[in-house]
């Protein structure tokens, strides 16, 4: 009996202090995203074509969803 095809497990990690988010597949870092559009481009460059980055079940968003890209200015307010 044939095994079902493996789907990649993509993780967009929690935002860093500068708001960037690491994108991984398994143990491999695919790239660093600073916007949701970057995630789509990183996946395209890795030959993982996901047409709906924000709604795909293949992508696990950690530390916030596709709309969460806090920058350093949101972490430290100027006096």
Secondary structure, 3 states (H helix, E strand, C coil): CCCCCCCCCEEECCCCCCCCEEEEECCEEEEEECCHHHHHHHHHHCCCCCCCCCCCCCEEECCCCCCCCCCHHHHCCCC
